[in-house]
Amino acid sequence: MKSFGGKVLFLERSDINTDEIIPAKYLTEISKEALGPHMLEDLRLEGFDPNGSGAKDAKVIVTRANFGCGSSREHAPWVFEINDINVVVASGFARIFRQNMFNCGMLAIELPEADISRLFEHQRADAKIDVDYKNSRITIVSSIGSGAFDYHISEFDRALIEAGGWVEFADARY
């Protein structure tokens, strides 16, 4: 099972689509590694630099609603995985993106918008999220304090994560 938690990249916007996560022009690449340098390169947010240390050092993304909308490509979670980001926290996900995260053995944590707003209060360079996977709880710590939030994922999605993803899950059972 992957490790979860670490430095946070805050993406303050709803409806971030898969073309902004990994531009379509890179979908012809034949390895996940080749996608890595292009993570979020087409995302336009005030003050955001996809090549800056905030994006390159992140292990967790916190964002708003409908994250991963657009095309149903597995490349979007892959580019996060290859950049060592294994957790995305949002108030909502596009259905296929969310399932692709679990299929890759990664966490897509859905929290109410009020909790997401509380997470954004910690938007600082030093913000880190610890994931207590066993107890389904995340804790954010930053220079302004800390906060804890409980989350829920289905037993099936939990089994996918514990197996390391869909392929490993299927190999162990079929």
C-alpha angles and dihedrals in degrees: 000000000000122000116250132209140039140117115007129232109200116208105188101202143082125230098035102171134210092255088060091047093050119357115238092238088074097053091096090067112115099211135051089229092062089059094055102088092050099059111139092345092140095045111116114201127146109265094006120131114183089202095047125107092254091066097035096050097042123116097174132041122208115193144145135262131327095016114182097023119155125049119022097236126148088211090083095066090037092061089053092046093051088050090052095251107137102161131061118181117195141146088244143358136206103259098240095044090051092051092045088057091055091042087059092049093254131130123250104184118194118201132173115270091249090059091047088053089052089052090051089056084072093056097142134126090251097053115129132178123211116201117210093196095179092056097034094238134129125201123198120203125187140147089280096055138269143286137190129217131186120219137185132218127176121261090245093053089046089053090051091052094046091050092050095250142321098301093052091043092053093044091055094049110031 
